[in-house]
Amino acid sequence: MKIQTKDLAIMAIYGALYVVLSYISPIPIYGAIQFRVANILLATIPLLGIAGVLGHTLGVFVVNMSSLLGPIDLLNTLPAFAMAFIVHYVYKHTKNDYTVIGTCSAYSVVLGTTVGWMLNYIGGAPLILTMAYVTTTNIMASVLIGWPVFKILKRSGVFENLLNRGEKYA
């Protein structure tokens, strides 16, 4: 895989946008009760390709650096990367818009599980409730809001024109 200058720019812009959307949110982005508006961007990864995956991972890492849980929260960068890659990979190989819903939901379950476990381990938060809450709020952001954003951006063709890689999505 060859990373081009355009890919680096997309990674940086996505990562920066993730950080900004996380920090300007009036709703907490850490803890048992959290909602990351930035997870809306997750659904745009199929349009951005691997640069979107890496940008998402960068954004999650930077935001988690200021977590009150400390370095343990940086570990969530690993499942965030893996699941963001799955969002990209499944869509790339199926070209089915509805896979974005499924993979973003799967991302939410995995991150809800890891965040819930960490909050339970470090702070004694109720495991099942925390997992359910984080999963639900991730689904709200990435599926209920993110999927319509994905559809609008895909229909507009803005990323296809921007990326101009010859990859056409159905």
N, C-alpha and C positions, 0 to 999 in steps of 0.2 A: 504494500500500500504506500503510495506516494502522497505525502502531505504537501499541498500547494499553499502559496501565500493566501489565496482566497479562503482555504480551509482554516488557516490560522486566524484570519480576520473573523470568520464566522464563529469559531470557538471563543474568541475573546469577547465578541459582541454578545453572544448567548450567555457566557459566564457572567459578564458584567450586568446584563439585564436580569439574570437570575438573582444576583446579589442585591441589586437596587430594588427589585420587586419584593424581595424578602424583607429588607430593612425598612422600607417605607410603609409596610403593612401595619395598620393599627392593631391587628390581631396578633397575639403571641406566635412566634415561629419556633419556639423551643418548649419542651415540657409536655406534660400529659394532655394539656389542652392547647392545641396549636393548629394553625391553618397557614400553609405557605401558598400565597397567591402565585408565587413563582412556579409552582408545579403545573400551572396552566401551560407553560412552555413545553412540558414533556410531550404533549401531543403534536408538537411541531417537529420533533426529531425525525419522523419519516420523510419530511420535506427537506431537511438539512443534511441527512446522511450521517456519516461517521463524525463529521465536524460537530454536529448537534449533540451526539453522544458525549464527545470529549468536552464540549462546552458545558453540558449539563453536569458532568462530573466535576469540572473545575468550579462551577458555581456552588454546588453542594459542599465541596471541600472548603471553599472560602467562607461560606456562611457558617458551617459547622466549626470553624476555627474559633468563633466567638461564643460558642455554646457554653452554658454554665456547667455542663457535665464534664468539660475538659477534654483531654485527648481521646477519651473513649468514644466520643461522638464523631470523631474523624473516621472511625471504623465504618460508619454508615456510608462513607464514600464508596466502599467496595460493592455493597449490594446495589447502590444507586447506579454505579457504572454498569454492572452486570445486567440489571433490568432495563436501563436505558438502551443498552446494546440490543437486548431482546426486542424492544419496541422497534428499533431500526431494522434489525435483521428479519423479523417476521414480516413486516410490511414490505420490505425490499423483495422478499421471495414470494409473497402472495399477491401483492398489488391490490389487496382487499382493504378498503377503508375501515371496515368493521373490526379488523384485527387491531386497530389502534385502540378501540374501546377495550378489547380483551387484554392486550398487553399493558395498557395503562392501569387497568384494574389489577392485573397481576403485580405490577410494580407497587401499587398501593398496598396490597396484601403483604408483600415481602418487606417493604419499608415499615409498614405498621407493626409487623412482627418484630423486626430488629429494634426499632425505636421503643416499642413497648417493653421488650426484654431489657434493654439498657436502662430505661427509666425505672423499671422494677428492681433491677440489680443494684443500681446506684442510689436511687432515692426512695425505694419502697413503694412506688406508685402501683396501684392495682393492675396486675398484668393484663387480664382479659379486657377490662374496661379501657385501658390505655391503648392496647392493640386495636380494639374496635374503633375507638375515637380517631386515632391517627389514620387508620385505613379508610374510614369514612370520609374524613376531611381531604385526604389525598384523592379519593375518587371524585369528590365534589369538584376539586380544582382541575384535575387532569382529564376527567371524562365529561362531567356535566358542563364545564366551561371550556376546557381545552379542546375537546372533540369538535364542537361547533367552530372554534377558532381554526382548527386544522382544516375543516371543510371549506371555510371561507377563503383561507389562504391558498388552499389547493385549487379551488375554482378560479381564483383571481390569476393564478399562474405567476404570481410575483416571485416566488422562490425558484421556480423553473427557469424563468428569465434571468434571474440573478445568478444562479449557479451555472446555467448553460453548460451542462456536462454531457448532454446527449441522452441522459436518463429520462425517460418519459414514464410517468406514473399513470396508471389507468384512471 
